[in-house]
Amino acid sequence: MFKRVLVLVKATKGSERAIEVACDLASQLDGTVHLIAVDFEGDEDKPRPEMLEKAANTCRSKGINATYSMHRARSKEDVAVTIASISADYDIIVMGHCRYKKIYKFLHYSLAEDLITLVACPVVVAAIDCPEKQVI
């Protein structure tokens, strides 16, 4: 079933929620978690290796086998394609999503929407309210 869980980690509060959900899912199904970060040229919130290590340690503290890797996309628009190519080896993807005010949503790109249309496996979107942009 969902033994191999892929988690997208970004520098947002939404990622914290995604890690929680992924760890809970893997724990219930005796699965493993692989955390990834994808950056691109001009990324303002560039992921850091220590961020992935911290997320992996969170999972490991709950008894879950967790690994991580960093990847690079050519542009912001290619992030979803990069994740889709990685996802072929996984049973499910968990990603966070910040719910912003409508005007912010209108002006910003949605990775979740693009990813859902590209991947073959199920995508769990773990949403959390983020009234303003909050970087962790």
Backbone bond lengths (Angstrom), bond angles and torsions (degrees), N, CA, C in turn:
res aa  C-N    CA-C-N  psi(-1)  N-CA   C-N-CA  omega(-1)  CA-C   N-CA-C  phi
1 M - - - 1.439 - - 1.529 109.30 -
2 F 1.332 119.48 -113.13 1.462 122.35 -177.50 1.518 109.99 -107.29
3 K 1.324 117.03 68.00 1.469 121.88 -177.75 1.530 112.86 -85.87
4 R 1.324 116.62 -29.98 1.470 121.63 -177.03 1.528 108.77 -111.58
5 V 1.334 115.20 106.22 1.459 121.71 -174.79 1.527 109.48 -103.92
6 L 1.317 116.00 125.31 1.456 122.50 176.71 1.521 108.36 -102.78
7 V 1.332 116.82 130.33 1.464 121.17 -177.03 1.519 109.46 -124.44
8 L 1.316 115.34 126.50 1.454 120.92 175.09 1.519 108.47 -85.83
9 V 1.332 116.84 125.68 1.457 121.86 -179.05 1.526 108.51 -115.01
10 K 1.320 114.65 123.63 1.459 121.43 174.35 1.519 107.04 -124.81
11 A 1.304 116.52 173.67 1.470 120.72 -178.66 1.525 110.04 -86.73
12 T 1.336 117.09 58.57 1.464 121.20 179.60 1.519 110.29 -137.45
13 K 1.322 115.35 164.45 1.470 121.26 175.71 1.527 110.22 -64.26
14 G 1.316 117.87 -30.24 1.462 121.27 178.32 1.519 112.10 -59.91
15 S 1.319 116.69 -33.95 1.468 120.38 178.57 1.517 111.72 -67.84
16 E 1.323 116.79 -35.82 1.468 119.03 176.85 1.521 109.83 -59.10
17 R 1.327 116.57 -42.20 1.466 121.46 179.16 1.525 109.92 -66.51
18 A 1.313 118.83 -40.51 1.462 122.42 179.46 1.524 111.06 -62.53
19 I 1.327 117.31 -39.71 1.468 121.38 179.26 1.519 109.83 -65.25
20 E 1.329 117.24 -42.60 1.474 121.27 176.27 1.522 111.06 -56.95
21 V 1.319 115.70 -50.67 1.470 121.10 -177.70 1.525 110.70 -63.21
22 A 1.326 117.27 -43.62 1.460 120.91 -179.78 1.522 111.67 -63.12
23 C 1.322 116.78 -42.54 1.466 120.44 178.64 1.530 110.66 -64.18
24 D 1.327 117.37 -42.29 1.463 120.63 177.72 1.524 111.03 -62.35
25 L 1.311 116.35 -44.04 1.460 121.16 -179.97 1.522 110.92 -63.52
26 A 1.313 117.27 -48.42 1.465 121.24 -179.77 1.520 111.18 -63.50
27 S 1.310 116.74 -37.48 1.462 120.99 179.25 1.526 111.17 -63.78
28 Q 1.308 116.73 -43.91 1.466 121.37 -178.92 1.523 112.50 -68.72
29 L 1.321 116.47 -29.63 1.465 120.38 -174.58 1.527 113.02 -108.03
30 D 1.335 116.49 9.20 1.462 121.55 -177.82 1.528 110.74 53.06
31 G 1.325 114.79 46.63 1.454 120.69 -177.07 1.514 112.84 -106.15
32 T 1.312 114.97 -173.45 1.463 122.50 178.17 1.525 109.01 -120.44
33 V 1.313 115.32 157.64 1.456 121.36 179.88 1.523 108.53 -121.63
34 H 1.330 115.36 134.15 1.458 120.47 171.52 1.521 106.91 -122.10
35 L 1.315 116.00 121.07 1.463 122.90 -178.33 1.520 109.06 -97.96
36 I 1.317 116.06 135.06 1.459 119.58 177.56 1.520 110.21 -128.79
37 A 1.306 114.94 152.05 1.460 122.65 171.18 1.518 106.31 -128.90
38 V 1.311 115.20 137.63 1.461 120.75 179.64 1.515 107.59 -123.94
39 D 1.329 116.35 123.90 1.462 119.00 176.39 1.521 109.13 -116.17
40 F 1.312 114.86 170.80 1.456 121.71 -178.41 1.520 108.18 -150.12
41 E 1.310 115.90 164.19 1.461 120.99 -179.84 1.522 109.71 -60.10
42 G 1.322 116.55 127.75 1.459 121.26 179.19 1.520 114.18 87.06
43 D 1.321 117.62 8.49 1.463 122.51 -179.76 1.529 108.93 -66.58
44 E 1.337 117.21 116.91 1.469 121.29 -179.61 1.526 111.88 -71.16
45 D 1.331 116.38 -34.34 1.465 121.67 -177.50 1.525 110.14 -107.80
46 K 1.322 115.55 50.91 1.460 121.76 -175.68 1.525 111.30 -52.83
47 P 1.347 116.59 126.19 1.469 119.20 178.82 1.525 111.59 -66.61
48 R 1.313 114.71 150.07 1.457 120.82 -179.32 1.526 109.45 -118.46
49 P 1.328 118.33 146.37 1.472 120.72 179.62 1.529 112.78 -56.88
50 E 1.341 117.47 -36.48 1.466 119.86 -178.91 1.535 111.27 -65.90
51 M 1.324 116.69 -27.32 1.457 120.91 176.60 1.543 109.74 -66.73
52 L 1.324 116.09 -41.92 1.469 120.62 177.92 1.526 111.35 -68.80
53 E 1.318 116.35 -39.57 1.469 120.18 178.64 1.525 110.33 -62.41
54 K 1.321 116.63 -42.11 1.465 120.83 178.43 1.531 110.41 -62.54
55 A 1.319 117.50 -43.55 1.465 121.68 179.26 1.527 110.61 -63.99
56 A 1.333 117.05 -42.37 1.470 120.63 178.00 1.524 110.66 -63.19
57 N 1.317 117.02 -40.78 1.469 120.57 178.30 1.523 112.03 -64.70
58 T 1.326 116.49 -33.74 1.468 120.26 175.75 1.528 109.70 -60.47
59 C 1.317 116.36 -46.25 1.471 120.70 178.39 1.528 111.17 -65.53
60 R 1.320 116.31 -44.41 1.471 120.18 -178.66 1.523 111.51 -62.41
61 S 1.340 116.62 -34.15 1.465 119.70 179.22 1.532 111.39 -65.45
62 K 1.313 116.26 -17.89 1.465 121.65 177.57 1.530 111.64 -98.93
63 G 1.347 115.93 10.22 1.455 121.01 177.39 1.520 114.80 81.53
64 I 1.320 117.06 19.85 1.459 121.66 -177.61 1.523 109.53 -105.05
65 N 1.322 116.24 134.30 1.450 121.66 175.99 1.530 107.56 -71.19
66 A 1.326 116.99 114.88 1.458 121.45 -176.87 1.521 110.76 -128.67
67 T 1.319 115.11 135.42 1.461 122.76 175.63 1.528 107.41 -127.39
68 Y 1.321 115.58 170.78 1.464 118.37 178.25 1.516 111.04 -152.30
69 S 1.336 114.85 160.73 1.455 121.18 176.07 1.531 109.49 -154.95
70 M 1.322 114.63 154.97 1.466 120.96 177.40 1.517 108.47 -109.85
71 H 1.321 115.01 145.32 1.463 121.13 -178.24 1.522 108.99 -135.63
72 R 1.315 115.33 162.13 1.469 120.92 -179.04 1.521 109.39 -127.02
73 A 1.315 115.30 134.79 1.465 122.07 174.72 1.532 108.51 -110.04
74 R 1.314 116.16 158.71 1.468 119.93 -179.76 1.523 112.35 -70.84
75 S 1.339 115.75 -33.61 1.463 120.54 -178.14 1.518 109.21 -153.83
76 K 1.309 116.77 172.80 1.468 121.69 178.45 1.524 110.59 -58.79
77 E 1.320 116.41 -38.76 1.456 121.26 -179.29 1.527 112.29 -68.71
78 D 1.319 118.13 -23.82 1.470 122.28 -179.77 1.525 113.33 -87.21
79 V 1.326 118.71 -4.59 1.460 121.31 -179.74 1.521 110.03 -60.26
80 A 1.325 117.76 -46.24 1.467 121.33 -179.43 1.530 111.06 -62.31
81 V 1.314 117.54 -39.87 1.473 121.49 178.90 1.527 109.90 -65.57
82 T 1.308 117.00 -40.13 1.469 121.51 177.97 1.525 110.66 -62.71
83 I 1.322 116.85 -46.28 1.463 120.51 178.85 1.521 110.67 -64.44
84 A 1.324 116.84 -40.73 1.471 120.53 179.36 1.521 111.19 -59.95
85 S 1.321 117.80 -39.53 1.464 119.96 179.75 1.530 111.48 -68.26
86 I 1.307 117.11 -34.64 1.467 121.79 178.01 1.525 110.46 -71.55
87 S 1.322 116.99 -34.71 1.468 122.32 -172.20 1.527 114.66 -66.39
88 A 1.304 118.39 -14.12 1.470 121.20 -178.25 1.527 112.53 -57.41
89 D 1.324 117.71 -26.03 1.470 121.69 -178.40 1.526 113.15 -93.34
90 Y 1.336 117.70 8.03 1.466 120.84 -174.73 1.529 111.33 -124.76
91 D 1.336 115.03 158.13 1.461 120.95 -177.24 1.526 112.80 -90.58
92 I 1.318 116.81 -25.50 1.461 121.37 -177.00 1.527 109.03 -157.86
93 I 1.322 115.90 149.81 1.458 122.07 176.64 1.523 107.77 -114.43
94 V 1.321 116.29 135.96 1.463 121.42 173.46 1.519 106.92 -119.20
95 M 1.319 115.29 129.03 1.461 119.34 177.79 1.521 109.34 -139.23
96 G 1.300 115.39 151.78 1.452 120.72 177.90 1.509 110.74 -87.73
97 H 1.320 114.11 159.80 1.462 119.52 177.57 1.518 108.19 -149.28
98 C 1.310 115.83 123.65 1.463 120.55 176.51 1.521 109.19 -87.46
99 R 1.329 115.18 128.58 1.462 119.99 174.77 1.521 107.45 -87.99
100 Y 1.315 114.71 113.89 1.458 120.67 179.50 1.522 110.17 -106.66
101 K 1.309 115.39 172.64 1.454 120.61 173.95 1.524 108.88 -62.55
102 K 1.325 116.60 156.18 1.461 121.29 -174.56 1.518 113.71 -56.45
103 I 1.308 119.06 -40.83 1.460 120.08 -177.86 1.526 110.85 -64.43
104 Y 1.331 117.13 -39.24 1.463 120.54 177.79 1.519 109.49 -64.60
105 K 1.330 116.61 -43.38 1.464 121.97 179.75 1.523 110.54 -60.95
106 F 1.326 116.67 -40.86 1.456 121.74 -179.22 1.528 111.58 -62.66
107 L 1.317 115.98 -35.03 1.464 120.71 -174.35 1.529 114.39 -89.97
108 H 1.329 117.78 -8.24 1.459 119.50 -174.20 1.526 112.82 -121.53
109 Y 1.283 113.98 151.26 1.456 125.50 -179.29 1.525 110.83 -70.99
110 S 1.348 117.72 143.53 1.463 121.33 177.55 1.529 110.64 -112.11
111 L 1.310 115.89 106.07 1.456 121.64 177.03 1.522 110.66 -63.92
112 A 1.329 117.22 -37.61 1.465 121.41 -178.92 1.527 110.96 -57.92
113 E 1.315 117.15 -46.30 1.462 120.23 -179.81 1.518 111.81 -60.83
114 D 1.318 117.48 -45.56 1.463 120.92 179.46 1.524 111.70 -64.31
115 L 1.316 116.61 -43.10 1.457 120.98 -176.76 1.526 111.61 -64.00
116 I 1.310 117.09 -42.48 1.461 121.16 -178.90 1.526 111.13 -59.12
117 T 1.324 117.12 -34.42 1.466 119.73 -179.15 1.528 113.02 -80.00
118 L 1.321 118.06 -16.52 1.463 121.17 -174.84 1.526 115.81 -99.02
119 V 1.321 118.53 -28.83 1.468 120.45 -171.13 1.525 111.93 -95.36
120 A 1.324 114.74 156.32 1.464 120.62 179.36 1.527 111.98 -91.07
121 C 1.321 117.37 -24.70 1.464 120.42 -177.86 1.537 110.37 -89.53
122 P 1.332 117.19 163.61 1.467 120.08 176.99 1.530 111.60 -64.10
123 V 1.324 114.50 149.32 1.460 121.75 177.01 1.526 107.90 -121.58
124 V 1.328 115.75 123.23 1.454 120.93 174.85 1.518 106.56 -99.28
125 V 1.327 115.82 124.18 1.457 120.91 178.23 1.522 107.36 -105.85
126 A 1.319 115.68 111.06 1.462 121.99 -179.34 1.521 107.78 -93.71
127 A 1.317 115.91 104.47 1.467 120.91 -174.35 1.522 111.80 -92.79
128 I 1.316 114.25 151.41 1.453 122.23 176.97 1.529 107.10 -147.87
129 D 1.313 116.90 146.16 1.463 120.20 178.26 1.520 110.01 -72.76
130 C 1.314 115.88 129.11 1.453 122.38 177.11 1.525 106.29 -132.20
131 P 1.341 118.50 92.69 1.450 120.55 -176.06 1.518 113.66 -60.98
132 E 1.294 117.60 -30.32 1.458 123.02 176.18 1.515 107.50 -136.81
133 K 1.302 116.50 165.35 1.454 119.63 177.65 1.511 108.74 -62.78
134 Q 1.358 115.63 121.34 1.464 120.82 -178.13 1.517 109.38 -123.92
135 V 1.292 116.58 111.53 1.457 121.42 178.37 1.524 108.12 -95.96
136 I 1.340 116.20 134.70 1.470 120.16 179.01 1.503 110.76 -93.46
